[in-house]
Structures are given as C-alpha cells and as structure tokens.
Amino acid sequence: MKQKTIPPQVVINEKLGDFFIDIAKLVFAGVVLSTLLDMEADKQSVLLLGVFTTVVFVKIGFRFYMKKKK
C-alpha cells in the first residue's frame, strides 16, 4: 500500500499554527486570572492589552493554517 507523504512545509505550518493558537489561549487565560486575583495594575489596560495580544496571535496562527491548505 502506497503511503501519502506530507511535504515538510505543510507540517511546519501546521505546527506553527498550533503554537500561536496555544500562545493566544495562554495569554487569554493569564489576563482572566490576573483580573480575578485582583492585580494591582490598571485592570482596563491589562484587559485591553491581553485581548489585543490574543487576537494578534490567533490571526498569526490561522495564517499558518491557511498556508497549510494551499
């Protein structure tokens, strides 16, 4: 039976996509936990920065996923 080989670039793009999606989840969880634990910093700026960073990492991750499909 002939096995289908996956090009190395597709595997790399998939791994990078996974990496950036995981980073986005960790940033979001960190922002939520820091606000729940009554952090001393300005909560609004922490939330805005966290949401912005999460969106950026998700976009980067999905760009790598889209490269995988091409």
N, C-alpha and C positions, 0 to 999 in steps of 0.2 A: 504494500500500500504506500503510495507516494504522500509524503507529508508536505503541507503547505508551509513555506518558510516566510517569516515576517522580517521585512527589512529592518536593519538596526535603527534607522532614523525614526521609524514608527514607534519602536519600543522606547527610545529615548524621549520622544514627545509625550508618550503616554505616562512615563514615569515623572517627567517634569510637570505635566498637568496634575497628576496626583499630589505631587509635592506642594504646588501652590494652593491647591484646594485645601490640603491639610493645614498649611500655614494660615489660611484665611479662617478656618474653623478654630484654630488655637487663639488667634488674635481676638476673634469674636467672644470666645469663652473667657479670655482674660479680661476683656472690657466688662462683661456682665459680672464676673466675680469681683472685680475691683470696685464696681459700684455697689454691689451687695455688701461688701465688707467695710463700707463707709471710709473709703480712701480720703485722705486729707486734701488731695488736689481738686481743682475745679472739675466737678462731675460732667458738666456740659461739654467742656473741651475734651475730656477723656473719651466721652461717648462719640463725639463728632470725629475725632481722630481715629478711634477704633473702627467705626463704621466705614469711614473713608478707606482705611487700610484694608479692611476686609473686602470691600468692593474691588479695590485695585488687584488684590491677589486672586480673587475669583475670576476677574477678567483675564488676567495673565494665564491662569490655569486653563480656562476654556479656550483661549487662543491656541495653546499647545494641543488640546484635544481636537480642535478643528484642523490643525496641521496633520494630525494623525490620520484623519479620514481622507485626506487628499491623496 
